[in-house]
Amino acid sequence: MAELTVGRMAKLYGLHRSSLYEAVDKGRVSAGQNAKGQKVIDLSEMIRVYGPVPNDTRHPTPQKQTPPDTPDSSALLDELRALRAEIASLRDEVHQLRRLPPPSTPEAPKTDAQTTIDTTSADDDPHGLRSLARAMFDAAQREK
């Protein structure tokens, strides 16, 4: 029969790997080594100790599920349809709102101090020292 490593055999049977290693160490399950030096367990040994392989969870057998026709389920379906329609209309509204231009905000009139401070760009004056010195110089000139 097929031999699998302890880890793969544990996954196949839904056991924790350390539990299977413990069973091998205590002698409940016999194991050998493959060419790579890994502990391997024969499938027939696992069937002897743990029984047949549990149902394969990777490929479950499809079971037909029929929804019950109760008054509650029809009310829930109606509500679900209404909520889906509401979501669709809200998505349309959001889509339309995204197409609108951004609202314009009126700018406040700038004072003299603001205009003198804004004369240099942030790249030329990263700390604002030049604009501060310029504003102080302009204020001193106006006082004279």
C-alpha contacts under 8 A as a table, 3 or more apart, distances in Angstrom:
res1	aa1	res2	aa2	distance
1	M	42	D	6.48
1	M	43	L	6.15
1	M	44	S	6.45
2	A	42	D	5.82
2	A	43	L	5.59
2	A	44	S	7.94
3	E	40	V	5.94
3	E	41	I	5.39
3	E	42	D	4.26
3	E	43	L	5.91
4	L	8	R	6.10
4	L	9	M	5.80
4	L	40	V	5.21
4	L	41	I	5.59
4	L	42	D	6.51
4	L	43	L	7.28
5	T	8	R	5.33
5	T	9	M	6.04
5	T	38	Q	6.72
5	T	39	K	5.78
5	T	40	V	4.18
5	T	41	I	6.21
6	V	9	M	5.09
6	V	10	A	6.00
6	V	17	R	6.68
6	V	20	L	6.81
6	V	21	Y	7.06
6	V	39	K	6.19
6	V	40	V	5.66
6	V	41	I	6.38
7	G	10	A	5.13
7	G	11	K	6.27
7	G	17	R	5.40
8	R	11	K	5.04
8	R	12	L	6.10
9	M	12	L	4.97
9	M	13	Y	6.25
9	M	41	I	7.36
10	A	13	Y	5.26
10	A	14	G	5.80
10	A	15	L	4.71
10	A	16	H	5.88
10	A	17	R	5.32
10	A	20	L	6.45
11	K	14	G	4.96
11	K	15	L	6.12
11	K	16	H	7.33
11	K	17	R	7.56
12	L	15	L	7.77
12	L	53	V	7.24
12	L	54	P	7.88
12	L	56	D	7.98
13	Y	53	V	6.09
13	Y	54	P	6.26
15	L	19	S	6.84
15	L	20	L	7.08
16	H	19	S	5.31
16	H	20	L	6.67
17	R	20	L	5.25
17	R	21	Y	6.31
18	S	21	Y	4.98
18	S	22	E	6.08
19	S	22	E	5.06
19	S	23	A	6.29
20	L	23	A	5.00
20	L	24	V	6.30
21	Y	24	V	5.07
21	Y	25	D	6.14
22	E	25	D	5.00
22	E	26	K	6.11
23	A	26	K	5.22
23	A	27	G	6.17
23	A	28	R	5.19
23	A	29	V	5.70
24	V	27	G	5.12
24	V	28	R	5.96
24	V	29	V	4.82
24	V	30	S	5.91
24	V	31	A	6.53
25	D	28	R	7.78
26	K	29	V	7.84
27	G	30	S	6.26
28	R	49	V	7.56
29	V	41	I	7.98
29	V	45	E	6.77
29	V	46	M	7.26
29	V	49	V	6.92
30	S	41	I	6.87
30	S	45	E	7.02
31	A	39	K	6.30
31	A	40	V	5.58
31	A	41	I	4.73
31	A	42	D	7.21
32	G	39	K	5.58
32	G	40	V	5.30
32	G	41	I	6.39
33	Q	36	K	7.64
33	Q	37	G	5.36
33	Q	38	Q	5.24
33	Q	39	K	4.56
33	Q	40	V	5.47
34	N	37	G	5.33
34	N	38	Q	5.56
34	N	39	K	6.63
34	N	40	V	6.38
35	A	38	Q	7.50
41	I	45	E	6.90
41	I	46	M	7.30
42	D	45	E	5.32
42	D	46	M	6.70
43	L	46	M	5.11
43	L	47	I	6.25
44	S	47	I	5.00
44	S	48	R	6.14
45	E	48	R	5.00
45	E	49	V	6.33
46	M	49	V	5.18
46	M	50	Y	5.52
46	M	51	G	6.80
46	M	52	P	7.86
47	I	50	Y	5.35
47	I	51	G	4.23
47	I	52	P	5.02
47	I	53	V	7.03
48	R	51	G	5.81
53	V	56	D	7.83
55	N	60	P	7.73
56	D	59	H	5.92
56	D	60	P	6.46
57	T	60	P	5.44
68	P	73	S	7.31
69	D	73	S	6.54
69	D	74	S	7.21
70	T	73	S	5.37
70	T	74	S	6.61
71	P	74	S	5.32
71	P	75	A	6.32
72	D	75	A	5.19
72	D	76	L	6.21
73	S	76	L	4.98
73	S	77	L	6.11
74	S	77	L	5.00
74	S	78	D	6.20
75	A	78	D	5.11
75	A	79	E	6.23
76	L	79	E	5.07
76	L	80	L	6.04
77	L	80	L	4.94
77	L	81	R	6.21
78	D	81	R	5.19
78	D	82	A	6.29
79	E	82	A	5.04
79	E	83	L	6.13
80	L	83	L	5.12
80	L	84	R	6.15
81	R	84	R	5.12
81	R	85	A	6.24
82	A	85	A	5.14
82	A	86	E	6.24
83	L	86	E	4.98
83	L	87	I	6.15
84	R	87	I	5.06
84	R	88	A	6.22
85	A	88	A	5.08
85	A	89	S	6.31
86	E	89	S	5.16
86	E	90	L	6.17
87	I	90	L	5.07
87	I	91	R	6.13
88	A	91	R	5.13
88	A	92	D	6.34
89	S	92	D	5.07
89	S	93	E	6.25
90	L	93	E	4.99
90	L	94	V	6.18
91	R	94	V	5.10
91	R	95	H	6.11
92	D	95	H	5.01
92	D	96	Q	6.22
93	E	96	Q	5.09
93	E	97	L	6.16
94	V	97	L	5.00
94	V	98	R	6.18
95	H	98	R	5.24
95	H	99	R	6.69
96	Q	99	R	5.27
96	Q	100	L	6.91
97	L	100	L	5.39
98	R	101	P	7.92
110	K	114	Q	5.88
110	K	115	T	6.42
111	T	114	Q	5.28
111	T	115	T	6.42
112	D	115	T	5.23
112	D	116	T	6.32
113	A	116	T	5.31
113	A	117	I	6.21
113	A	135	A	6.69
114	Q	117	I	5.13
114	Q	118	D	6.15
115	T	118	D	5.27
115	T	119	T	6.59
116	T	119	T	5.60
116	T	131	S	7.18
116	T	134	R	7.10
116	T	135	A	5.69
116	T	138	D	7.87
117	I	120	T	7.31
117	I	131	S	4.94
117	I	132	L	6.54
117	I	134	R	7.31
117	I	135	A	6.05
118	D	121	S	7.17
118	D	131	S	7.15
119	T	131	S	7.12
120	T	124	D	6.61
120	T	125	D	6.66
120	T	130	R	7.89
120	T	131	S	6.55
121	S	124	D	5.52
121	S	125	D	6.35
122	A	125	D	5.10
122	A	126	P	5.02
122	A	127	H	7.88
122	A	128	G	7.49
123	D	126	P	5.61
125	D	128	G	5.32
125	D	129	L	6.75
125	D	130	R	6.16
125	D	131	S	7.41
128	G	131	S	5.40
128	G	132	L	6.14
129	L	132	L	5.03
129	L	133	A	6.08
130	R	133	A	5.12
130	R	134	R	5.99
131	S	134	R	4.90
131	S	135	A	6.05
132	L	135	A	5.13
132	L	136	M	6.22
133	A	136	M	5.10
133	A	137	F	6.05
134	R	137	F	5.03
134	R	138	D	6.09
135	A	138	D	5.13
135	A	139	A	6.11
136	M	139	A	5.10
136	M	140	A	6.17
137	F	140	A	5.12
137	F	141	Q	6.22
138	D	141	Q	5.05
138	D	142	R	6.28
139	A	142	R	5.18
139	A	143	E	6.42
140	A	143	E	5.25
140	A	144	K	6.75
141	Q	144	K	5.49
